[in-house]
Amino acid sequence: MPRLHVLAVDARLPAWAEQACADYVRRMPRGYEVERAAVKDEARLVPPKGARLVVLDERGRDLTTEQFARLVGEPTAFVIGGAAGLSPALKEKADLLLKLSSLTLPHALAQVLLVEQLYRAATLLTGHPYHRG
């Protein structure tokens, strides 16, 4: 069962974003589990052992939905930085730098977008009709 982790630095989500993320996590297809966690600062960030480390970065790779779906077939930890971004050291440790958008997104919206894409990818991989791409 793929365990997916969303690790957010200094993320206090407004109620609307928390509700949206929780809804997508609740709707995940059987066999997929998404765990969300927030840490006060990057120094306290500990990716789960054995999980591929994907760091969200505006200069990262731009993937299609189908390419992104291949990421969620195995345990993966997705890291979203705070207002100051993430350190070069963490980015160097990453297995992949991923760009969600060329636009600058507010943290809450980026987290909702990421969780929605995790849901979309899992439904694509399980044959659910949610993704109609």
C-alpha positions as MATLAB code, in Angstrom:
seq = 'MPRLHVLAVDARLPAWAEQACADYVRRMPRGYEVERAAVKDEARLVPPKGARLVVLDERGRDLTTEQFARLVGEPTAFVIGGAAGLSPALKEKADLLLKLSSLTLPHALAQVLLVEQLYRAATLLTGHPYHRG';
ca = [
       0.000    0.000    0.000;
       1.572    3.337   -1.028;
       1.971    5.677    1.927;
       2.127    9.258    0.845;
       3.273   12.039    3.133;
       2.704   15.771    2.828;
       5.168   17.604    5.060;
       4.594   21.338    5.311;
       6.918   23.836    6.956;
       5.271   26.512    9.098;
       1.833   25.768    7.687;
      -1.225   26.962    9.519;
      -3.973   26.411    7.046;
      -7.157   28.449    7.054;
     -10.319   26.439    7.660;
     -11.295   26.289    3.973;
      -7.918   24.788    2.988;
      -7.884   22.351    5.888;
     -11.388   21.200    4.955;
     -10.456   20.758    1.272;
      -7.300   18.760    2.100;
      -9.162   16.578    4.589;
     -11.885   15.895    2.017;
      -9.416   14.679   -0.632;
      -7.565   12.541    1.924;
     -10.862   10.991    3.070;
     -11.823   10.161   -0.516;
      -8.544    8.412   -1.407;
      -9.077    5.026   -3.059;
      -8.591    1.895   -0.998;
      -4.924    1.033   -0.714;
      -3.680    4.626   -0.617;
      -2.927    6.488    2.559;
      -2.005   10.155    2.853;
      -0.500   11.456    6.056;
      -0.195   15.214    6.498;
       2.088   16.877    9.003;
       3.246   20.407    9.715;
       6.518   21.357   11.363;
       7.423   24.736   12.815;
      10.758   24.944   11.020;
      12.691   22.967    8.431;
      15.219   21.704   10.994;
      12.441   19.569   12.536;
      11.499   18.006    9.217;
      12.119   14.256    9.219;
      11.026   12.451    6.058;
       9.868    8.878    6.674;
      12.522    6.207    6.185;
      12.328    4.510    2.835;
      10.127    7.172    1.245;
      11.229    8.954   -1.908;
      11.785   12.641   -1.101;
      10.033   15.094   -3.438;
      10.545   18.767   -2.694;
       8.206   21.349   -4.181;
      10.220   24.093   -5.833;
       9.401   26.710   -8.459;
      12.457   25.608  -10.464;
      11.564   21.913  -10.275;
      10.375   19.537  -12.981;
       6.995   20.170  -14.527;
       5.151   16.833  -14.784;
       1.959   15.803  -16.537;
      -0.770   14.166  -14.488;
       0.232   10.754  -15.832;
       3.910   11.320  -14.951;
       2.911   12.531  -11.494;
       0.732    9.445  -11.001;
       3.795    7.230  -11.408;
       5.285    8.943   -8.335;
       2.464    7.831   -6.061;
       2.908    4.145   -6.819;
       5.483    3.904   -4.036;
       6.023    5.568   -0.646;
       6.768    9.243   -1.224;
       7.207   12.276    1.023;
       6.289   15.634   -0.509;
       7.777   18.703    1.189;
       6.247   22.176    0.934;
       8.367   25.049    2.225;
       7.264   27.978    4.295;
       7.343   31.655    3.338;
      11.164   31.640    3.286;
      11.313   28.596    1.036;
      13.544   25.599    1.699;
      17.274   25.360    2.221;
      19.624   24.379   -0.596;
      20.761   21.445    1.587;
      17.261   19.947    1.689;
      16.826   20.491   -2.032;
      20.104   18.643   -2.670;
      18.839   15.657   -0.640;
      15.666   15.470   -2.712;
      15.124   12.655   -5.166;
      13.083   15.104   -7.233;
      12.370   18.830   -7.283;
       8.768   19.244   -8.436;
       7.065   22.366   -9.745;
       3.317   22.583   -9.110;
       2.946   25.730  -11.191;
       4.943   28.500  -12.805;
       2.744   30.876  -10.823;
       3.516   31.829   -7.244;
       0.875   30.174   -5.079;
      -0.116   30.953   -1.506;
       0.912   28.143    0.823;
      -2.647   27.026    1.579;
      -3.558   26.823   -2.087;
      -0.358   24.921   -2.914;
      -1.159   22.359   -0.249;
      -4.739   21.910   -1.491;
      -3.462   21.589   -5.065;
      -0.896   18.961   -4.056;
      -3.412   16.874   -2.094;
      -5.928   17.105   -4.949;
      -3.248   15.896   -7.364;
      -2.431   12.983   -5.055;
      -6.117   12.070   -5.090;
      -6.279   12.472   -8.874;
      -3.181   10.304   -9.365;
      -4.499    7.549   -7.088;
      -7.854    7.519   -8.879;
      -6.089    7.398  -12.241;
      -4.008    4.414  -11.119;
      -7.073    2.585   -9.782;
      -9.265    3.181  -12.833;
     -11.668    5.566  -11.084;
     -13.337    8.011  -13.516;
     -12.352   11.200  -11.580;
      -9.488   11.948  -14.003;
     -10.772   12.576  -17.494;
      -7.535   13.846  -19.064;
];
